[in-house]
Amino acid sequence: MTASTLELALTYEHARIRELAQQAHHPAAAHPERRHQTDWFYAIAAQHLAAAEDVLLPHVRRLPDGSSLVTRYVGNAKELERSLRFLKGRQYGDSRVQNLTDLEVWTAVDRLLAEHERLETSCTQQISEQLDDSHVNTLTEELLEAEDVAPTRAHPYSPHTGMAGRMVHRMWRLADNAWDSAEGRVVPTKYHVHPKRDSALSHYLYGTAMPEDREEQH
């Protein structure tokens, strides 16, 4: 059975987040001059989680056993967001998390990312089976667009679902932008090549032409 555009998009997203995580894993990434690698991973992961909660979870809730699936998804997301905050705290010298080692933090992040992928893959397969292709394509576009305006930091103690979750995500994006600027933190929108907006998959999904100088950008 051919994978839907939503499944293709999320396969790409998961692979990209794992790739960024591997770069942030490198011992050299702990050095101040390489801090952007952790910043980029953290921001992309946070944006993905918030956008998926806003766009995908309303559809997940309509699946058989949907309420249980949403509960499991949000539980994982909150744990992952807490671990991402610990990761950032370690990177920026937050005294509240210095009792944790890099190994402890990354072990938790890796475990929760793997669990997140399994949950999200299962849910999107079920969604794709229930919706027709046009609705799936629209949902995929909504997810990609939502990621571009999602918060760039993790907020595990804020609402995650429903209207409250969507409103809080918009508010946090504004606050995150201000704090990112104040800290001089490198976030994806400051990169010339954006991993979602400029990716080959993104151009495929939107039906837009690939830029001729794409190879030069890499």
N, C-alpha and C positions, 0 to 999 in steps of 0.2 A: 504494500500500500504506500502510495506517494505521500511524503510528509507535507503538511500544510505550510503556508507561509509563516504562520505563528510558530510552529515547531521549528522551522528553519531559523527564524529570527532568534528564538531562545537558545537553540543549539549554538548559534554564533555568540550570543551574549554570554553564555556559560563558559565557552572556550576563551573568550576575550578576558573575562574576569579572572579565570584561572591563570591566563598568561600574565596579567598584571600582578597577580598574587605571587607568581614565581619570581618576577623581577623584584618585588618588594621583599621577598624572602632572602634575597642575597645579602650576605653580611655587610657588603659595602653600602647597602641602602640605608643603614643606620647612621651613616655619616651625614652631617648637615647639608653638604653640597649635593647629596643624592636623595634628600628627603622627598623630592617631588615624586619619586617612584612609589613610596607609600601613600603620599597624598592622592595620587592618581587612582591607585587601586581602591583606596577607601572611598573616594568620591564616586567613582563609577559604581561600586557595589551598593553604596547608599542610595544613589539615584535609581538603580535598578529595583531595589527592594520597594522603595516608595511608589514608583510608577506601577509595578506589578500589583501592589495592594490597591491602588486606585482603579486600575483598568481591568485586571484579571479576576480579582476576588469576587466582584459582583456576579460574574459568570460561574465561578467555582461554587458559590453558594447555591446555585440552581442545580448542581449535579446531584446524583444519588449520594446520600451521605455527605452532602455539601457542607452542612454546618460543622461536622467533625473535621472535614478537610481544611476548612478555613481556620478552625481553632488550631490545628496542627501547624498550618502554614504560618500563622501569626506568632505562635509560640516559638517556632524556629527563627523567624525574622527578628523577634525581640532579643533572643539570645545572641544571634549573630551581630545585631547592632551593638549590644553591650560589648561584645568581644572586639568589634571594630573601634569602639571608643577607647578600650584598653590599649589597642594597638597604637592609636594616635597619641594617647597619653604617654606611652613608652617613648614614642618618637620625639615628642616635644618636651620630655622631662617633667611630666606631671607627677608630683610627689605622691599622689594618692594611689598610683599604680606601680610604683617602683619596686614594690615587694614581689611583683610578678616577673618572671623571666620571659625573654623573647620566645623561648621554646614553649612555655606554657600558653602564651597568648596565641602563637601560631598553630599549636596543636588544636586549640579550641576553634579557631577561625577555619582551619582546613576541614575539620569534622563537620562543622555547621554548614559550610559551603556545599560539601558533598550531600548532606541531607537536604539542603535547599534545592539543589539540582534535581534530586530524585522526586521530591514533592512537586516541584514545578513542572517537570517533564510529564509526570503522570496526569496532573490536572489539565495541562494543555492538550494532551492527547485526547482526553475525554471531551474537552470543549470543542476541539476540532471535529470530533465525530458527531457532535450534536448540531453544529452550525453549518450552514452552507458556505461555499467558498467565498462569496462576496462579503458575508458577515465576518468570516475569519480574516480576510484581507483588511477590512476596516479596523478590526480589533488590533491587528498587527501594527497598522499605522498609528493608531491611538497610543499604543504602548511605546513605540519609538519616540513619538512627539512628547509624551508625558515624561520620559526619561530626561529630555533636554531641559525641562523646567522643574525637575524634582529637586529636593534638598540635597546638598552636597555633603551633609554630615548625618550621622546616625542619631536618631532621637527615640530610643527604646521605650521611654516612659510617656510618650505622647499617644493620642488615639491613632490607631492603624487602619481602621476600616470605616465604611459608611461616609456620610456627609461630613462628620466631624473630622475623620481622618484626612479627607481631601482638603478641607479648609486649613487644617493645621499644616499639611504639607506645603501649601502655598505660602503660608506665613513663615514657615521655617526657611523656605528658599530665600526669601528676602533677608531674613536674619543671617543665614549662612553666608550669603554674598558679602554682607557687611563684615562679618568676622573673618572670612577668607581674605578680604582686602586688608583688614587690620593686622592680621598675622603674616601677611605676605605669603599665604599658602597657595601652592600651585594646584589649580583645579582644571578639569578637562577643557572647559570653554576657553582657556588661555593657550591651548595647544593649537598649532596650525592645522594639524590633521586630527579630526574628531573621530573616535573609534566607532561611533554610531552614525553620525551624519555623513561621513565621507567613506564609509566602508562599501565594499563591493556589494554586500548583501543589501545595504540600505538603498543603493541605486537600483538594484534588482527589484526590491519591493515597491519602490516608488515609480519605477519605470522611467528613471531619468538617465541621461547619458553620463558615462564615466568621463571625468576631466582628462584632457589629453596629457597633462603634465603630471598625472598621478604617480608614475614611476619616479619622477624627480623628487616628489614629496618624501619618499622613503629613502 
